[in-house]
Amino acid sequence: MLWIAREDIWPYFLGVLAFFFGWLYLNSESRKLRHIPTVGHSSPILSYISALKFIFYAKDMVNEGVDRFNGRAFKVPLLDRWMVVFHGESYAEDYKKAPDEALSINMAVNESLQVPFTIGAEILSNPYHIPLIRTQLTRSLGDLFPEIYEEVVEGCSDLIPQIEEWKACHTMDTFLHIICRISNRTFVGLPLCRNPEYLEICKSFTLDIIKDSVILNMLPSFLRQLSSYVINRTYRSIQKCKKHLEPVIASYREKKAAGYEMPVKMLTWLLEEGKGEEQSLTQLTKRILALNFTATHTTTFSFVQVLHNLVSYPEYIPKLRKDVENAIEGFGWSREALDNMNKADSFIKETLRLTPLGIWQSSRLAMKDYTCLDGTFIPKGTMISLAIDPTHLNGETYSNPNEFNGFRFLKGEGEDTPGSSLVTMSSDHLAFGIGNHSCPGRFFAAREMKLLLAHILMTYDLKLSGTKPPKTVMFGPGYIPDTKAKVMFRKRCT
């Protein structure tokens, strides 16, 4: 029995099992999807070669499918399943209008992240935190603004010193930490949002889920429960996080019992809305970590892309500064000022047009056989996604679509009049989603990014570190900002 205690053996053992059962799964799924054309190899064994290629050339493979199949759906092989890729207006309508009983985003997330075995099935079976984000959080952004602004100022001051000499700053590490602080100032408040150990748990939790789900997805369903006990990094993170949240939750409950006014925080709303078991320390901890999973890395990736564009196209800096200065002169540091930073809004939106979080929109899982508007048959159990590039790089919608134009979304070049704002949902810009399942936290994320950008422009001078702009890389379907890139900062003197 000594070998069972050797934790280092288990990943290799599970990897072999994953490959074997993954092959069996792809073999059975291939037969169901024969009628849908393939990019890469379609045979069960050779498709693994294409699946490995997809890890490094996903964008090229999806674009090949868009070009070859003339508006038709096609499929690409992943290591654990086939992905059917939609593109074009007709499929976008399917994506927007199909009911959850037919094409489910929750079940797609459940399948992709193996939610029952990572963070817990109740997160999606009872997603009461999502309406709280859409309503309470969005409505409270004005009340929360002073605290968010304070955390932006303090976070930047702690990690990017205001000195006269140029100093290189590692953008990914720095802004992941700052954005995690800002998010948790809104979720749980001071002082926990500045606790280094708590922040490390929140930052690593996203990677914990991804690592666990990659292995679990390649195993057959009957092995996932057992395997989750062996590899479950998320369980350990939840237990560590509970130690930090327990006294905070107890303090909130004492304040409520004593009749004090409750803080404007996500934790307050979770305590008010959670029923039964959802009031337990474990379940509340899972909700807070789930909020961090959805908010921290996504906003960080997007903002780092914005920052990299700022130093790659420094001619925008004076115009953006003027935009910020005008808004602050009129409204002070406030939510109203952010709403009037039209050039900053356009700059961020253009960044997300060219470098969204991924090459396709959030996946859907077919809960039953489904026939698309164009007649394409999607068998039950199929995972589908909507490609973004055909929309974001459409020459009929955007002039010079492959070129960065930071003020593209103003009504006229050089004008301050806004066109469509960053948070406006449209069929021409899919960065925050489409239809009823558009990102519920986009108002918070947009204001967070605009406030960070405004503060940096008003506080620092910044420039490239070196002569070459940072490069975005593809890993699987994701756009990943240059994780090694640095930007030079100094106290503003211009």
C-alpha positions as CSV (number, residue, x, y, z in Angstrom):
1,M,0.0,0.0,0.0
2,L,3.0,2.3,0.1
3,W,2.7,3.2,-3.5
4,I,-0.7,4.8,-2.8
5,A,1.0,7.4,-0.7
6,R,3.2,8.4,-3.5
7,E,1.3,11.5,-4.7
8,D,3.7,12.1,-7.5
9,I,2.6,8.8,-9.2
10,W,-1.0,9.7,-9.5
11,P,-0.8,12.3,-12.2
12,Y,1.0,10.0,-14.5
13,F,-1.4,7.1,-13.8
14,L,-4.4,9.4,-14.4
15,G,-2.8,10.8,-17.5
16,V,-2.6,7.3,-19.0
17,L,-6.2,6.6,-18.1
18,A,-7.2,10.0,-19.5
19,F,-5.6,9.3,-22.9
20,F,-7.2,5.9,-23.2
21,F,-10.7,7.0,-22.2
22,G,-10.3,10.2,-24.2
23,W,-9.7,8.2,-27.3
24,L,-12.8,6.1,-26.6
25,Y,-14.9,9.2,-26.2
26,L,-13.6,10.9,-29.3
27,N,-14.2,7.7,-31.2
28,S,-17.9,7.5,-30.2
29,E,-18.4,11.3,-30.6
30,S,-16.9,11.3,-34.1
31,R,-19.6,9.1,-35.4
32,K,-22.3,11.4,-34.2
33,L,-20.7,14.4,-35.9
34,R,-19.7,12.9,-39.2
35,H,-22.1,15.3,-41.0
36,I,-20.2,18.3,-39.7
37,P,-17.0,19.1,-41.6
38,T,-13.7,19.0,-39.8
39,V,-10.6,21.2,-39.6
40,G,-7.7,18.8,-39.1
41,H,-7.9,15.0,-38.9
42,S,-11.3,13.5,-38.3
43,S,-10.3,9.9,-37.5
44,P,-10.3,9.1,-33.7
45,I,-6.5,8.5,-33.5
46,L,-5.2,11.1,-35.9
47,S,-7.5,13.7,-34.4
48,Y,-5.2,13.7,-31.4
49,I,-2.5,15.1,-33.6
50,S,-4.8,17.9,-34.6
51,A,-5.9,18.4,-31.0
52,L,-2.3,18.9,-30.0
53,K,-1.8,21.3,-32.9
54,F,-4.9,23.2,-31.7
55,I,-3.1,24.0,-28.4
56,F,-0.6,26.2,-30.3
57,Y,-2.5,27.1,-33.5
58,A,-6.1,27.4,-32.5
59,K,-6.6,30.8,-34.1
60,D,-5.2,29.6,-37.4
61,M,-7.4,26.4,-37.4
62,V,-10.6,28.3,-36.6
63,N,-9.8,30.9,-39.3
64,E,-9.2,28.0,-41.7
65,G,-12.6,26.6,-41.0
66,V,-14.2,30.0,-41.5
67,D,-12.5,30.4,-44.8
68,R,-13.0,26.9,-46.1
69,F,-16.6,26.2,-45.2
70,N,-18.3,29.4,-46.3
71,G,-20.6,30.2,-43.4
72,R,-21.2,26.6,-42.4
73,A,-20.5,25.2,-38.9
74,F,-17.4,23.0,-38.6
75,K,-15.7,21.1,-35.8
76,V,-12.2,21.1,-34.3
77,P,-10.7,18.4,-32.1
78,L,-9.8,19.2,-28.5
79,L,-7.9,16.7,-26.3
80,D,-11.1,15.6,-24.6
81,R,-13.9,16.3,-27.1
82,W,-15.0,17.8,-30.4
83,M,-15.9,21.5,-30.5
84,V,-18.5,22.6,-33.1
85,V,-17.7,26.1,-34.1
86,F,-20.5,28.5,-35.2
87,H,-19.8,31.7,-37.1
88,G,-21.9,34.3,-39.0
89,E,-25.2,36.1,-38.3
90,S,-27.4,33.1,-38.6
91,Y,-25.6,31.1,-36.0
92,A,-25.3,34.2,-33.8
93,E,-29.1,34.3,-33.8
94,D,-29.1,30.6,-32.7
95,Y,-26.7,31.5,-29.9
96,K,-28.8,34.4,-28.7
97,K,-32.3,32.9,-29.0
98,A,-32.0,29.2,-28.3
99,P,-33.4,28.5,-24.8
100,D,-31.3,27.1,-22.0
101,E,-33.2,23.9,-22.3
102,A,-31.7,23.4,-25.7
103,L,-28.3,25.1,-25.6
104,S,-27.1,25.6,-22.0
105,I,-24.2,27.9,-21.0
106,N,-24.4,26.6,-17.4
107,M,-24.0,23.0,-18.4
108,A,-21.2,23.9,-20.8
109,V,-19.3,25.5,-17.9
110,N,-20.2,22.5,-15.7
111,E,-18.7,20.2,-18.3
112,S,-15.7,22.3,-19.1
113,L,-14.6,23.0,-15.5
114,Q,-16.1,19.8,-14.0
115,V,-17.8,22.1,-11.4
116,P,-19.3,19.2,-9.3
117,F,-15.7,17.9,-8.7
118,T,-13.9,21.2,-8.4
119,I,-15.9,23.9,-6.6
120,G,-19.2,22.1,-6.2
121,A,-22.4,21.5,-8.2
122,E,-24.5,24.0,-6.2
123,I,-22.5,26.9,-7.7
124,L,-24.4,26.3,-11.0
125,S,-27.5,24.5,-9.8
126,N,-28.2,27.5,-7.6
127,P,-26.4,30.4,-9.1
128,Y,-28.0,33.1,-6.9
129,H,-24.8,35.1,-6.9
130,I,-25.3,36.0,-10.6
131,P,-28.5,38.0,-10.1
132,L,-26.7,39.8,-7.3
133,I,-24.0,40.9,-9.7
134,R,-26.5,42.1,-12.3
135,T,-28.6,44.0,-9.8
136,Q,-27.0,44.8,-6.4
137,L,-23.4,45.2,-7.6
138,T,-24.3,47.2,-10.7
139,R,-26.7,49.5,-8.9
140,S,-24.2,50.1,-6.1
141,L,-21.2,51.1,-8.2
142,G,-21.8,54.8,-7.4
143,D,-21.8,54.0,-3.6
144,L,-18.7,51.8,-4.0
145,F,-16.7,54.3,-6.1
146,P,-14.8,56.0,-3.2
147,E,-13.6,52.6,-1.9
148,I,-12.7,51.3,-5.4
149,Y,-10.8,54.5,-6.1
150,E,-9.0,54.3,-2.8
151,E,-7.9,50.8,-3.6
152,V,-6.7,51.8,-7.1
153,V,-4.6,54.6,-5.6
154,E,-3.2,52.5,-2.7
155,G,-2.6,49.4,-4.8
156,C,-0.7,51.3,-7.5
157,S,1.3,53.2,-4.8
158,D,2.3,50.0,-3.1
159,L,3.4,48.2,-6.3
160,I,4.4,51.1,-8.6
161,P,6.4,53.6,-6.6
162,Q,6.1,57.3,-7.7
163,I,9.8,58.0,-8.2
164,E,11.6,60.2,-10.7
165,E,13.7,57.5,-12.2
166,W,12.3,55.0,-14.7
167,K,11.5,51.6,-13.1
168,A,10.5,48.4,-14.9
169,C,7.3,46.9,-13.8
170,H,6.2,43.3,-14.6
171,T,2.7,44.0,-15.8
172,M,1.0,40.7,-15.4
173,D,2.1,40.1,-11.8
174,T,1.6,43.7,-10.7
175,F,-1.9,44.2,-12.1
176,L,-3.1,40.7,-11.2
177,H,-2.4,41.7,-7.6
178,I,-3.9,45.2,-7.8
179,I,-7.1,44.0,-9.6
180,C,-7.4,41.1,-7.0
181,R,-7.3,43.8,-4.3
182,I,-9.8,46.0,-6.0
183,S,-12.2,43.1,-6.6
184,N,-12.0,41.9,-3.0
185,R,-12.5,45.4,-1.6
186,T,-15.9,45.1,-3.3
187,F,-16.4,41.5,-2.2
188,V,-15.3,41.4,1.4
189,G,-13.8,44.8,2.2
190,L,-10.9,45.9,4.4
191,P,-8.6,44.6,5.9
192,L,-9.0,41.2,4.3
193,C,-8.7,42.6,0.7
194,R,-5.1,43.5,1.5
195,N,-4.1,40.3,3.3
196,P,-1.2,38.8,1.2
197,E,-2.0,35.1,2.0
198,Y,-5.7,35.6,1.3
199,L,-4.9,37.3,-2.0
200,E,-2.6,34.5,-3.1
201,I,-5.3,32.0,-2.5
202,C,-7.7,34.0,-4.6
203,K,-5.2,34.5,-7.4
204,S,-4.2,30.8,-7.5
205,F,-7.8,29.5,-7.3
206,T,-8.3,30.1,-11.0
207,L,-5.3,28.0,-11.9
208,D,-6.3,25.3,-9.4
209,I,-9.7,24.9,-11.2
210,I,-8.2,24.8,-14.6
211,K,-5.5,22.2,-13.7
212,D,-8.0,19.9,-12.0
213,S,-10.6,20.2,-14.8
214,V,-8.1,19.5,-17.5
215,I,-7.3,16.1,-16.0
216,L,-10.9,15.3,-15.0
217,N,-12.3,16.1,-18.4
218,M,-10.2,13.4,-20.0
219,L,-11.4,10.7,-17.6
220,P,-14.7,8.8,-17.9
221,S,-17.5,10.0,-15.7
222,F,-17.3,7.0,-13.3
223,L,-13.7,7.8,-12.4
224,R,-14.1,11.6,-11.8
225,Q,-15.4,11.5,-8.3
226,L,-12.6,9.2,-7.1
227,S,-9.9,11.1,-9.0
228,S,-11.1,14.4,-7.6
229,Y,-10.1,13.2,-4.1
230,V,-6.6,12.6,-5.3
231,I,-5.9,15.7,-7.4
232,N,-8.3,18.2,-6.0
233,R,-6.3,21.4,-5.5
234,T,-9.5,23.4,-5.2
235,Y,-10.5,21.6,-2.1
236,R,-7.3,22.6,-0.4
237,S,-7.7,26.2,-1.5
238,I,-11.3,26.3,-0.1
239,Q,-10.1,25.0,3.3
240,K,-7.3,27.7,3.4
241,C,-9.7,30.4,2.4
242,K,-12.2,29.4,5.1
243,K,-9.7,30.3,7.8
244,H,-9.5,33.9,6.5
245,L,-13.3,34.3,5.8
246,E,-14.6,32.8,9.1
247,P,-13.9,35.9,11.3
248,V,-15.1,38.3,8.6
249,I,-18.4,36.4,8.2
250,A,-18.8,36.2,12.0
251,S,-18.2,40.0,12.2
252,Y,-20.8,40.7,9.5
253,R,-23.4,38.5,11.4
254,E,-22.7,40.3,14.7
255,K,-23.2,43.7,13.0
256,K,-26.5,42.5,11.5
257,A,-27.7,41.1,14.8
258,A,-26.8,44.4,16.6
259,G,-28.8,46.4,14.0
260,Y,-25.9,48.2,12.5
261,E,-26.0,49.3,8.9
262,M,-24.4,46.6,6.8
263,P,-21.5,47.3,4.4
264,V,-22.2,47.6,0.7
265,K,-20.4,44.4,-0.2
266,M,-21.0,41.2,-2.1
267,L,-20.6,39.3,1.2
268,T,-23.5,41.2,2.7
269,W,-25.8,40.4,-0.2
270,L,-24.7,36.7,-0.2
271,L,-25.6,36.6,3.5
272,E,-29.0,38.2,2.8
273,E,-29.9,36.0,-0.1
274,G,-28.4,32.6,0.7
275,K,-30.9,30.1,2.1
276,G,-30.3,27.0,4.2
277,E,-26.9,25.3,3.5
278,E,-25.8,28.4,1.5
279,Q,-25.4,30.2,4.9
280,S,-22.6,27.8,5.9
281,L,-19.0,28.9,6.0
282,T,-18.0,26.4,3.3
283,Q,-20.7,27.5,0.8
284,L,-20.0,31.2,1.4
285,T,-16.3,30.6,0.9
286,K,-17.0,28.8,-2.4
287,R,-19.2,31.8,-3.6
288,I,-16.4,34.3,-2.8
289,L,-13.8,32.1,-4.6
290,A,-16.2,31.7,-7.5
291,L,-16.5,35.5,-7.8
292,N,-12.7,35.8,-7.8
293,F,-12.5,33.1,-10.5
294,T,-14.8,35.1,-12.8
295,A,-13.5,38.5,-12.0
296,T,-9.8,38.6,-11.3
297,H,-7.9,36.9,-14.2
298,T,-10.4,38.0,-16.9
299,T,-10.1,41.7,-16.0
300,T,-6.4,41.4,-15.5
301,F,-5.8,39.9,-18.9
302,S,-8.0,42.6,-20.6
303,F,-6.4,45.5,-18.7
304,V,-2.8,44.3,-19.3
305,Q,-3.7,44.2,-23.1
306,V,-4.9,47.8,-22.7
307,L,-1.7,48.8,-21.0
308,H,0.5,47.1,-23.6
309,N,-1.4,48.9,-26.3
310,L,-0.9,52.2,-24.5
311,V,2.9,51.9,-24.6
312,S,2.9,50.4,-28.1
313,Y,0.9,53.4,-29.4
314,P,2.2,56.2,-27.2
315,E,0.7,58.9,-29.6
316,Y,-2.6,58.2,-27.8
317,I,-1.3,59.1,-24.3
318,P,-1.7,62.9,-24.6
319,K,-5.2,62.7,-26.0
320,L,-6.3,60.2,-23.4
321,R,-4.8,62.3,-20.6
322,K,-6.8,65.3,-21.9
323,D,-9.9,63.1,-22.0
324,V,-9.4,62.2,-18.3
325,E,-8.5,65.7,-17.2
326,N,-11.7,67.1,-18.8
327,A,-13.8,64.5,-17.1
328,I,-12.2,65.1,-13.7
329,E,-12.5,68.9,-14.0
330,G,-16.2,68.5,-14.7
331,F,-17.1,65.8,-12.2
332,G,-14.1,65.1,-9.9
333,W,-13.1,61.6,-9.3
334,S,-16.5,60.0,-9.5
335,R,-18.6,57.5,-11.4
336,E,-19.9,60.4,-13.5
337,A,-16.4,61.3,-14.5
338,L,-15.7,57.7,-15.7
339,D,-18.9,57.8,-17.7
340,N,-17.6,60.9,-19.5
341,M,-14.1,59.4,-20.4
342,N,-15.2,58.6,-23.9
343,K,-11.8,58.3,-25.5
344,A,-10.7,55.9,-22.7
345,D,-13.8,53.9,-23.2
346,S,-13.2,53.6,-26.9
347,F,-9.5,52.7,-26.4
348,I,-10.4,49.8,-24.1
349,K,-13.2,48.6,-26.4
350,E,-10.9,48.6,-29.4
351,T,-8.3,46.6,-27.4
352,L,-11.0,44.0,-26.6
353,R,-12.1,43.9,-30.3
354,L,-8.6,42.8,-31.4
355,T,-7.6,40.8,-28.3
356,P,-10.7,39.5,-26.5
357,L,-10.3,36.8,-23.9
358,G,-10.5,34.0,-26.5
359,I,-11.2,33.1,-30.1
360,W,-14.8,32.1,-29.4
361,Q,-17.6,33.1,-27.2
362,S,-18.6,31.1,-24.0
363,S,-19.5,27.6,-25.1
364,R,-23.0,26.0,-25.0
365,L,-23.8,22.4,-24.4
366,A,-26.7,20.9,-26.5
367,M,-29.1,19.5,-23.9
368,K,-31.2,17.8,-26.6
369,D,-31.0,17.3,-30.4
370,Y,-31.1,20.8,-31.9
371,T,-31.6,22.0,-35.4
372,C,-30.1,25.4,-36.2
373,L,-31.8,28.1,-38.3
374,D,-29.8,27.1,-41.4
375,G,-30.7,23.4,-40.9
376,T,-27.5,22.2,-39.3
377,F,-28.3,19.3,-36.9
378,I,-26.5,19.4,-33.5
379,P,-26.8,16.1,-31.6
380,K,-27.5,16.1,-27.9
381,G,-24.3,16.3,-25.8
382,T,-22.4,18.4,-28.4
383,M,-20.3,21.3,-27.2
384,I,-20.6,24.4,-29.5
385,S,-18.9,27.8,-29.6
386,L,-19.4,31.1,-31.6
387,A,-16.2,32.3,-33.3
388,I,-15.4,35.9,-32.6
389,D,-12.9,36.9,-35.3
390,P,-15.4,36.7,-38.2
391,T,-17.4,39.4,-36.3
392,H,-14.6,41.5,-34.9
393,L,-12.5,41.5,-38.1
394,N,-15.4,42.0,-40.5
395,G,-14.4,44.5,-43.1
396,E,-18.0,45.4,-43.8
397,T,-18.4,46.6,-40.2
398,Y,-15.0,47.9,-39.4
399,S,-12.7,49.8,-41.8
400,N,-9.2,48.4,-41.8
401,P,-10.3,45.8,-39.3
402,N,-6.9,44.3,-38.6
403,E,-5.4,47.7,-37.5
404,F,-5.6,49.2,-34.0
405,N,-7.6,52.4,-34.0
406,G,-8.0,53.5,-30.4
407,F,-10.8,56.0,-31.1
408,R,-12.7,53.8,-33.5
409,F,-15.8,53.8,-31.3
410,L,-16.2,57.6,-31.1
411,K,-18.7,59.0,-33.5
412,G,-16.0,60.9,-35.3
413,E,-12.2,60.8,-35.2
414,G,-11.0,63.4,-32.7
415,E,-14.5,64.0,-31.3
416,D,-15.5,63.4,-27.7
417,T,-19.0,62.2,-28.6
418,P,-19.3,58.6,-27.7
419,G,-20.5,56.0,-30.2
420,S,-21.3,52.6,-28.7
421,S,-19.9,52.3,-25.2
422,L,-17.7,49.5,-23.9
423,V,-20.6,47.9,-22.0
424,T,-23.2,48.2,-24.8
425,M,-24.2,44.8,-26.2
426,S,-24.3,44.5,-29.9
427,S,-23.9,41.8,-32.6
428,D,-20.8,43.6,-33.9
429,H,-18.8,43.4,-30.6
430,L,-18.8,40.1,-28.7
431,A,-16.1,40.7,-26.0
432,F,-18.7,40.7,-23.2
433,G,-20.9,38.1,-24.7
434,I,-24.2,37.9,-26.6
435,G,-27.9,37.6,-25.7
436,N,-29.2,36.9,-22.3
437,H,-25.9,35.4,-21.1
438,S,-23.8,38.5,-21.6
439,C,-21.3,39.1,-18.9
440,P,-23.3,40.2,-15.7
441,G,-20.2,41.9,-14.2
442,R,-19.3,44.0,-17.3
443,F,-20.3,47.3,-15.7
444,F,-18.0,46.6,-12.8
445,A,-15.1,45.4,-15.0
446,A,-15.4,48.3,-17.4
447,R,-15.4,50.9,-14.6
448,E,-12.5,49.1,-12.9
449,M,-10.4,49.2,-16.0
450,K,-11.3,52.8,-16.9
451,L,-10.5,53.9,-13.3
452,L,-7.1,52.1,-13.4
453,L,-6.3,53.6,-16.8
454,A,-7.3,57.1,-15.7
455,H,-5.2,56.9,-12.5
456,I,-2.2,55.7,-14.3
457,L,-2.4,58.4,-17.0
458,M,-2.7,61.1,-14.3
459,T,0.0,59.8,-12.0
460,Y,2.7,58.2,-14.1
461,D,4.7,58.5,-17.3
462,L,5.1,55.2,-19.0
463,K,6.9,53.7,-21.9
464,L,8.0,50.4,-23.5
465,S,10.7,48.4,-21.7
466,G,13.0,47.8,-24.7
467,T,12.3,48.4,-28.4
468,K,9.7,45.8,-29.2
469,P,6.0,45.9,-28.2
470,P,4.7,43.0,-26.0
471,K,3.3,40.2,-28.0
472,T,0.0,38.5,-27.4
473,V,0.3,34.7,-27.6
474,M,-2.3,32.0,-28.2
475,F,-2.6,29.0,-25.9
476,G,-5.5,26.9,-26.9
477,P,-8.5,29.2,-27.6
478,G,-7.2,31.9,-25.3
479,Y,-5.5,35.2,-26.0
480,I,-2.8,35.5,-23.4
481,P,-1.0,38.8,-22.9
482,D,2.8,38.6,-22.8
483,T,3.3,37.2,-19.3
484,K,7.0,38.3,-19.2
485,A,6.4,41.8,-20.5
486,K,7.5,44.8,-18.5
487,V,6.5,48.5,-18.8
488,M,8.6,51.4,-17.6
489,F,7.0,53.7,-15.0
490,R,8.1,56.9,-13.3
491,K,6.3,59.8,-11.5
492,R,4.6,61.9,-14.0
493,C,6.6,64.9,-15.1
494,T,5.0,65.7,-18.5
